[in-house]
Amino acid sequence: MENKSEQEKALELARLIQDGKGENLAVIDISELNSWTDYFVIATVSSAVQSQGIQKQIKDYIKSAGLEVHKTNKKINDGEDWNLIDLGNIVVHLMSKEAREFYDLEKLWHAGKRLEF
């Protein structure tokens, strides 16, 4: 596979999530705001089943893109409101509509650069 930049990989992940019917996608470059990651990919999912399907697609992509999962956090008992996939320089957030509105990551990271895809 060709050597792609982290930004290209973040945008590809967003397109993959969009193909899985993830909604209200945002890719935010936060590389100049912190030292622990460069990109947030944020999407709203409508159900745990949809989130699991998207996560499977992401795991397949991770292997083909030569990425590595650093840490995965799941809320299991309370409805799967927020699934986080830490790929080091890219962090994917799959969130329920309610969790997305409550945590409002775009507002927290408003100084980041929102990327078009």
C-alpha positions as a Markdown table, in Angstrom:
| # | Residue | x | y | z |
|---|---|---|---|---|
| 1 | Met | 0.0 | 0.0 | 0.0 |
| 2 | Glu | 1.3 | 3.5 | -0.8 |
| 3 | Asn | 2.6 | 5.6 | 2.1 |
| 4 | Lys | -0.3 | 8.0 | 3.0 |
| 5 | Ser | -0.1 | 10.9 | 5.4 |
| 6 | Glu | -2.0 | 10.8 | 8.7 |
| 7 | Gln | -4.4 | 13.4 | 7.3 |
| 8 | Glu | -5.2 | 11.3 | 4.3 |
| 9 | Lys | -5.8 | 8.3 | 6.6 |
| 10 | Ala | -8.1 | 10.4 | 8.9 |
| 11 | Leu | -10.1 | 11.5 | 5.8 |
| 12 | Glu | -10.3 | 7.9 | 4.5 |
| 13 | Leu | -11.6 | 6.8 | 7.9 |
| 14 | Ala | -14.3 | 9.5 | 7.7 |
| 15 | Arg | -15.4 | 8.4 | 4.3 |
| 16 | Leu | -15.5 | 4.8 | 5.6 |
| 17 | Ile | -17.7 | 5.9 | 8.5 |
| 18 | Gln | -19.9 | 7.9 | 6.1 |
| 19 | Asp | -20.3 | 4.8 | 3.9 |
| 20 | Gly | -21.5 | 3.0 | 7.1 |
| 21 | Lys | -24.2 | 5.6 | 7.4 |
| 22 | Gly | -22.4 | 7.5 | 10.2 |
| 23 | Glu | -23.9 | 11.0 | 10.4 |
| 24 | Asn | -22.7 | 14.5 | 11.0 |
| 25 | Leu | -19.1 | 13.6 | 10.5 |
| 26 | Ala | -16.3 | 15.9 | 11.5 |
| 27 | Val | -12.5 | 15.6 | 11.0 |
| 28 | Ile | -10.6 | 18.1 | 13.1 |
| 29 | Asp | -6.9 | 18.7 | 12.9 |
| 30 | Ile | -5.8 | 19.4 | 16.5 |
| 31 | Ser | -2.1 | 18.8 | 15.9 |
| 32 | Glu | -1.1 | 22.3 | 17.0 |
| 33 | Leu | -3.2 | 22.2 | 20.1 |
| 34 | Asn | -1.8 | 19.1 | 21.9 |
| 35 | Ser | 1.0 | 16.6 | 21.9 |
| 36 | Trp | -0.9 | 13.3 | 22.1 |
| 37 | Thr | -2.9 | 13.1 | 18.8 |
| 38 | Asp | -3.2 | 15.0 | 15.5 |
| 39 | Tyr | -6.8 | 14.3 | 14.3 |
| 40 | Phe | -10.2 | 13.6 | 15.7 |
| 41 | Val | -12.7 | 11.8 | 13.5 |
| 42 | Ile | -16.2 | 12.3 | 15.1 |
| 43 | Ala | -19.4 | 10.7 | 13.9 |
| 44 | Thr | -23.0 | 10.2 | 15.2 |
| 45 | Val | -24.3 | 6.6 | 15.1 |
| 46 | Ser | -27.9 | 5.7 | 15.7 |
| 47 | Ser | -27.5 | 2.3 | 17.4 |
| 48 | Ala | -25.0 | -0.1 | 18.9 |
| 49 | Val | -25.5 | -2.4 | 15.9 |
| 50 | Gln | -24.5 | 0.4 | 13.5 |
| 51 | Ser | -21.5 | 1.3 | 15.7 |
| 52 | Gln | -20.3 | -2.3 | 15.8 |
| 53 | Gly | -20.6 | -2.6 | 12.0 |
| 54 | Ile | -18.6 | 0.6 | 11.5 |
| 55 | Gln | -16.0 | -0.6 | 14.0 |
| 56 | Lys | -15.6 | -3.8 | 12.0 |
| 57 | Gln | -15.0 | -1.8 | 8.8 |
| 58 | Ile | -12.5 | 0.4 | 10.7 |
| 59 | Lys | -10.6 | -2.7 | 12.0 |
| 60 | Asp | -10.3 | -4.0 | 8.4 |
| 61 | Tyr | -9.0 | -0.6 | 7.3 |
| 62 | Ile | -6.5 | -0.4 | 10.1 |
| 63 | Lys | -4.9 | -3.6 | 9.0 |
| 64 | Ser | -4.7 | -2.5 | 5.3 |
| 65 | Ala | -3.4 | 1.0 | 6.2 |
| 66 | Gly | -0.7 | -0.3 | 8.6 |
| 67 | Leu | -2.2 | 1.4 | 11.6 |
| 68 | Glu | -2.3 | 0.1 | 15.1 |
| 69 | Val | -4.9 | 0.4 | 17.8 |
| 70 | His | -3.3 | 1.9 | 20.9 |
| 71 | Lys | -6.3 | 1.8 | 23.2 |
| 72 | Thr | -10.0 | 1.0 | 22.8 |
| 73 | Asn | -12.6 | 2.2 | 25.4 |
| 74 | Lys | -16.1 | 0.9 | 25.3 |
| 75 | Lys | -19.1 | 1.7 | 27.6 |
| 76 | Ile | -20.7 | -1.7 | 27.7 |
| 77 | Asn | -23.5 | -1.5 | 30.2 |
| 78 | Asp | -25.1 | 1.8 | 29.4 |
| 79 | Gly | -26.2 | 1.7 | 25.8 |
| 80 | Glu | -23.0 | 2.1 | 23.9 |
| 81 | Asp | -23.1 | 5.9 | 23.9 |
| 82 | Trp | -19.5 | 6.5 | 23.0 |
| 83 | Asn | -16.9 | 4.2 | 21.4 |
| 84 | Leu | -13.4 | 5.5 | 21.1 |
| 85 | Ile | -10.7 | 4.0 | 18.8 |
| 86 | Asp | -7.2 | 5.4 | 19.6 |
| 87 | Leu | -4.9 | 5.0 | 16.6 |
| 88 | Gly | -2.2 | 7.2 | 18.0 |
| 89 | Asn | -2.2 | 10.2 | 15.7 |
| 90 | Ile | -5.9 | 9.6 | 14.9 |
| 91 | Val | -8.7 | 9.2 | 17.4 |
| 92 | Val | -12.1 | 8.0 | 16.2 |
| 93 | His | -15.2 | 8.9 | 18.2 |
| 94 | Leu | -18.4 | 7.0 | 17.4 |
| 95 | Met | -21.1 | 8.6 | 19.6 |
| 96 | Ser | -24.9 | 8.5 | 20.1 |
| 97 | Lys | -26.7 | 11.7 | 19.3 |
| 98 | Glu | -27.2 | 12.3 | 23.0 |
| 99 | Ala | -23.6 | 11.8 | 23.9 |
| 100 | Arg | -22.4 | 13.9 | 21.0 |
| 101 | Glu | -24.6 | 16.8 | 22.1 |
| 102 | Phe | -23.6 | 16.4 | 25.8 |
| 103 | Tyr | -19.9 | 16.2 | 25.3 |
| 104 | Asp | -19.8 | 18.6 | 22.3 |
| 105 | Leu | -16.2 | 17.7 | 21.3 |
| 106 | Glu | -16.3 | 20.2 | 18.4 |
| 107 | Lys | -16.9 | 23.0 | 20.9 |
| 108 | Leu | -14.1 | 21.8 | 23.2 |
| 109 | Trp | -11.7 | 21.6 | 20.2 |
| 110 | His | -13.1 | 24.7 | 18.4 |
| 111 | Ala | -9.5 | 26.0 | 17.9 |
| 112 | Gly | -8.7 | 23.0 | 15.7 |
| 113 | Lys | -9.0 | 23.1 | 11.9 |
| 114 | Arg | -12.0 | 21.4 | 10.5 |
| 115 | Leu | -11.2 | 19.5 | 7.4 |
| 116 | Glu | -13.4 | 19.0 | 4.3 |
| 117 | Phe | -13.7 | 15.5 | 2.8 |
